[in-house]
Amino acid sequence: MGTSDASADFSQQIAHHLPYLRRYARALTGSQSSGDAFATATLEAILMDRDAYASDPSPRVALFRAFRLVWQSAGAPEEVAEGPVPRSLETAAQDHMSQLTPDTRQALLLNSIEEFTPEEIGKIMDISAADAEDLIAAARREIEESMAGDVLVIEDEAIIAMDLHSIVTSIGHNVTGIGRTRDAAIDLGLKKTPDLILADIQLADNSSGIDAVNALLKQIGDIPVIFITAFPERLLTGDKPEPAFVIAKPYTEDQVRSAVGQAMFFSSTETLNMA
């Protein structure tokens, strides 16, 4: 393969992984605009020193390593959600943000959401695999000490719904109900306001989980939302406001546990208006 072919292949692979970097950056910084700004700065850094990153055997690791360097150089900032949030969630967010260091949060997201191995995380963060494992374990301990909250599950597949119910309750939260359709989900959410929503996109009667979430947020205010879908890239387009947390199907228990913990203490979301 010639130099130009290798360069084009590297660019294609970077483009393939970019939606997932944006997902990670959003979750890490707590802001879509901030996350996108760092993702853009990362691409600029790679363009300025392309050879240094193109030589990495894993373009995905190279992309996230470049992001790490850019984010660190800016002081590893995060943002607090704008607008009013329920006092209990605000208090939990402040408490956890004061305990969970940027490194532990980063290691946990890289492992649980982006599914990097400890060895890969070590390369991204310039630490040993053992140190990466220690950071992941510390983050999980800190997050799972969060307050118990009420969770609404919007999912039409019974087996998946029960699995999510089991995962959520195993870490101390309460499931207020399981909505299989848009209307059922809205009814459940209005009967008892949840602290968090776990939502599929395509529901039993071909209605939309996105529509259900938007309708609920308009009436009960902004609360954290985690979307679970077989096609996460469809939500990570950069064209419109995006959910802070998107999990791909098939998911792992660690992904759900991590996302629930992160969502609870970030307590941030933006309405995903796909109309």
Buried (B, 14 or more C-beta within 10 A) or exposed (E): EEEEEEBEEBBEBBEEBBBBBBBBBBBBBBBBEBBBBBBBBBBEBBEEEBEEBBEBEBBBBBBBBBBBBBBBEEEBEBBBBEEEBBEEBBEBBEBBBEBBBBBBBBBBBBBBBBEBBBEBBBBBBEBEBEBBBBBBEBBBEBBBEBBEBBBBBBBBBEEBBBBBBEBBEEBEBEBBBBBBBBBBBBEBBEEEBBBBBBBBBBBBEEBBBBBBBBBBBEEBEBBBBBBBBEEBBEBBEEEEEBBBBBBBEEBBBBBBBBBBBBBBBBBBBBBBEBE
